[in-house]
Amino acid sequence: DHPPDTVDGIIDGLLGYSLQGNPRGLSADLIEWANATEKPILALDVPSGLDATSGEPMEPCIKAKKTVVFGVMKKGLEEAMAKKYAGEIALVDIGFPRGLPTL
């Protein structure tokens, strides 16, 4: 089922930086469901299903309208192949020391 019309969007915080291989099971089902709703998706730190280091999208992968990155930019989000999954990217300062490298 899709969310009711009263839902304005979806927040994705399902999988994170340590993703290894394609999402499976319930995680894969939720990613496919979220993408199928056609509601705008806000990804937290990195879209679920996207490799944060290489930018390679796994199958399935969240297609976010916007990704909010916390503290340090993830290297994979800067890769061309990641752009259609990450959408607009906003780096948010959460108090990490300045000058930390991209992860």
Secondary structure, DSSP 8 states (H G I E B T S, - for coil): ----TT---EEE-SS-TT--SS--HHHHHHHHHHHHH---EEEESS-TTB-TTT--B-SS----SEEEEESS--GGGGSGGGHHHH-EEEEE--S--TT----
